[in-house]
Amino acid sequence: MQRICVIGGSRYFGKLLVERSQAAGHQVTVLNRGSAPPPAGVEHLVVDRGDEAALSAALETRDFDVVVDQVCYTPVQAAIAARVFTGRTRRYVMTSTIEVYDPATAALSAVPLTTPVSEERVDPALWQVAMDLPWHDDAYLEAHYAEGKRQAEAVLTRAGGFAFAAVRSAHVLGGGAREFTGRLAHYAGRVTRSEEITVHAKALPTVLIHYEELADLLSWAAAADFTGPVNACSDGLVDVHDLVGIVAAQAGREAVYRTVPAGEKASPFSFDRPYAMSNARAKALGFSFSRTTDWLPGAVAEALAPSATSTTTD
């Protein structure tokens, strides 16, 4: 049995992580602002993780084997967590993102267009941190999401008070209406209504992961002893045409595409720049991934269900 603190954990794969950790017999504490209650039997601490004094007071004398941080978006939040949890946990796992590799948001070394990148491309031990940027401004944070994650990783990597690992997640899908970003629902709605889907002329492939697989990987990372970043993605590259093709086949419709100029934003998962990760490190450490083609049709079927598409208007 482990004593696990999950920061966030109120929805999607974070909620599933809490449920599965509890079912496995672990002692689970959920720490968030109270947006949703955790399962019965899970300790719930309601506090703003950005308020250092309140966070310390809420934790009192508690300590944990591992903290899994689902909602760390800035170096300021990371620095608070590092100070508060040093001495309270032996291990800290942060949910990060494929977006740290986005060449549109940072000066990164060039890679061949279809080569999945490894963790070394963004080394948090070397990444520059700027605590004085307007990280508390919601608009700034939304526009600098990837950089906030890179700098948060950097702060926690250098903290030194615990073993630190960052799980860099691919785009997460599955679960129908539980997939709160609505990306699959977007395609389900547009295909069934015969509406245009905007794509780049040469849409490049990306990687995906099912929300249940990501919950499993986070559980694995919590119990492991590796440190540093690890990429989390199912096997197999997928581009926007592959994805829309599955939606169209299941919906019995023809997809309608419109090509946008280079550099212009297109629909989700249409990329005109490299957007694929290698999962070789996680495999070498012992995690076994599914193939995207094994679960994606089921996720599409969930998105096409009336309960998932009835509120989709975009």
Solvent accessible surface area in square Angstrom, and as a share of the most:
residue,aa,sasa,rsa
1,M,167,0.75
2,Q,26,0.12
3,R,88,0.32
4,I,6,0.03
5,C,0,0.00
6,V,0,0.00
7,I,2,0.01
8,G,6,0.06
9,G,9,0.08
10,S,32,0.21
11,R,141,0.52
12,Y,17,0.06
13,F,34,0.14
14,G,3,0.03
15,K,91,0.39
16,L,27,0.14
17,L,3,0.01
18,V,1,0.00
19,E,64,0.29
20,R,82,0.30
21,S,5,0.03
22,Q,58,0.26
23,A,92,0.72
24,A,72,0.56
25,G,43,0.41
26,H,50,0.22
27,Q,99,0.44
28,V,7,0.04
29,T,3,0.02
30,V,1,0.01
31,L,0,0.00
32,N,17,0.09
33,R,184,0.67
34,G,35,0.34
35,S,96,0.62
36,A,33,0.26
37,P,114,0.72
38,P,26,0.17
39,P,36,0.23
40,A,99,0.77
41,G,80,0.77
42,V,13,0.08
43,E,67,0.30
44,H,56,0.25
45,L,18,0.09
46,V,94,0.54
47,V,16,0.09
48,D,71,0.37
49,R,20,0.07
50,G,36,0.35
51,D,67,0.35
52,E,59,0.26
53,A,78,0.60
54,A,36,0.28
55,L,1,0.01
56,S,40,0.26
57,A,71,0.55
58,A,26,0.20
59,L,0,0.00
60,E,111,0.50
61,T,134,0.78
62,R,69,0.25
63,D,69,0.36
64,F,13,0.05
65,D,29,0.15
66,V,0,0.00
67,V,0,0.00
68,V,0,0.00
69,D,0,0.00
70,Q,20,0.09
71,V,46,0.26
72,C,0,0.00
73,Y,70,0.27
74,T,4,0.02
75,P,0,0.00
76,V,26,0.15
77,Q,40,0.18
78,A,0,0.00
79,A,12,0.09
80,I,13,0.07
81,A,1,0.01
82,A,12,0.09
83,R,142,0.52
84,V,9,0.05
85,F,0,0.00
86,T,68,0.40
87,G,72,0.70
88,R,46,0.17
89,T,11,0.06
90,R,124,0.45
91,R,2,0.01
92,Y,0,0.00
93,V,0,0.00
94,M,0,0.00
95,T,9,0.05
96,S,4,0.03
97,T,11,0.07
98,I,4,0.02
99,E,40,0.18
100,V,0,0.00
101,Y,11,0.04
102,D,7,0.04
103,P,45,0.28
104,A,71,0.55
105,T,65,0.38
106,A,21,0.16
107,A,108,0.83
108,L,30,0.15
109,S,79,0.51
110,A,103,0.80
111,V,39,0.22
112,P,94,0.59
113,L,101,0.50
114,T,83,0.48
115,T,59,0.34
116,P,49,0.31
117,V,9,0.05
118,S,48,0.31
119,E,11,0.05
120,E,131,0.59
121,R,37,0.13
122,V,2,0.01
123,D,56,0.29
124,P,6,0.04
125,A,52,0.40
126,L,146,0.73
127,W,47,0.16
128,Q,150,0.67
129,V,39,0.23
130,A,26,0.20
131,M,82,0.37
132,D,129,0.67
133,L,66,0.33
134,P,69,0.44
135,W,6,0.02
136,H,152,0.68
137,D,71,0.37
138,D,117,0.61
139,A,74,0.57
140,Y,45,0.17
141,L,36,0.18
142,E,143,0.64
143,A,74,0.57
144,H,71,0.31
145,Y,80,0.31
146,A,7,0.05
147,E,33,0.15
148,G,0,0.00
149,K,5,0.02
150,R,1,0.01
151,Q,7,0.03
152,A,0,0.00
153,E,0,0.00
154,A,0,0.00
155,V,23,0.13
156,L,1,0.00
157,T,48,0.28
158,R,115,0.42
159,A,40,0.31
160,G,71,0.68
161,G,30,0.29
162,F,22,0.09
163,A,37,0.28
164,F,12,0.05
165,A,0,0.00
166,A,0,0.00
167,V,0,0.00
168,R,0,0.00
169,S,7,0.05
170,A,3,0.02
171,H,12,0.05
172,V,13,0.08
173,L,0,0.00
174,G,1,0.01
175,G,5,0.05
176,G,14,0.14
177,A,76,0.59
178,R,144,0.52
179,E,11,0.05
180,F,102,0.43
181,T,68,0.40
182,G,24,0.23
183,R,56,0.20
184,L,4,0.02
185,A,14,0.11
186,H,24,0.11
187,Y,0,0.00
188,A,1,0.00
189,G,1,0.01
190,R,61,0.22
191,V,2,0.01
192,T,48,0.28
193,R,95,0.35
194,S,62,0.40
195,E,59,0.27
196,E,83,0.37
197,I,0,0.00
198,T,29,0.17
199,V,3,0.02
200,H,11,0.05
201,A,84,0.65
202,K,161,0.68
203,A,17,0.13
204,L,18,0.09
205,P,26,0.16
206,T,1,0.00
207,V,3,0.02
208,L,1,0.01
209,I,0,0.00
210,H,28,0.13
211,Y,9,0.04
212,E,67,0.30
213,E,19,0.09
214,L,0,0.00
215,A,0,0.00
216,D,62,0.32
217,L,0,0.00
218,L,0,0.00
219,S,42,0.27
220,W,55,0.19
221,A,0,0.00
222,A,2,0.02
223,A,69,0.53
224,A,24,0.19
225,D,129,0.67
226,F,14,0.06
227,T,69,0.40
228,G,18,0.17
229,P,19,0.12
230,V,0,0.00
231,N,0,0.00
232,A,0,0.00
233,C,2,0.01
234,S,1,0.01
235,D,30,0.15
236,G,30,0.28
237,L,76,0.38
238,V,10,0.06
239,D,33,0.17
240,V,0,0.00
241,H,78,0.35
242,D,73,0.38
243,L,1,0.01
244,V,0,0.00
245,G,35,0.34
246,I,42,0.21
247,V,1,0.01
248,A,12,0.09
249,A,81,0.63
250,Q,79,0.35
251,A,29,0.23
252,G,66,0.63
253,R,111,0.41
254,E,149,0.67
255,A,26,0.20
256,V,61,0.35
257,Y,83,0.31
258,R,105,0.38
259,T,80,0.47
260,V,4,0.03
261,P,87,0.55
262,A,102,0.79
263,G,69,0.66
264,E,79,0.35
265,K,183,0.77
266,A,14,0.11
267,S,10,0.07
268,P,41,0.26
269,F,9,0.04
270,S,7,0.04
271,F,24,0.10
272,D,51,0.27
273,R,73,0.27
274,P,22,0.14
275,Y,12,0.05
276,A,9,0.07
277,M,4,0.02
278,S,29,0.19
279,N,15,0.08
280,A,63,0.49
281,R,77,0.28
282,A,0,0.00
283,K,89,0.38
284,A,91,0.71
285,L,71,0.35
286,G,56,0.54
287,F,24,0.10
288,S,98,0.63
289,F,24,0.10
290,S,42,0.27
291,R,123,0.45
292,T,1,0.00
293,T,89,0.51
294,D,109,0.56
295,W,30,0.11
296,L,2,0.01
297,P,51,0.32
298,G,41,0.40
299,A,2,0.02
300,V,1,0.00
301,A,51,0.39
302,E,65,0.29
303,A,4,0.03
304,L,38,0.19
305,A,36,0.28
306,P,109,0.68
307,S,90,0.58
308,A,9,0.07
309,T,31,0.18
310,S,87,0.56
311,T,117,0.68
312,T,23,0.13
313,T,128,0.75
314,D,82,0.42
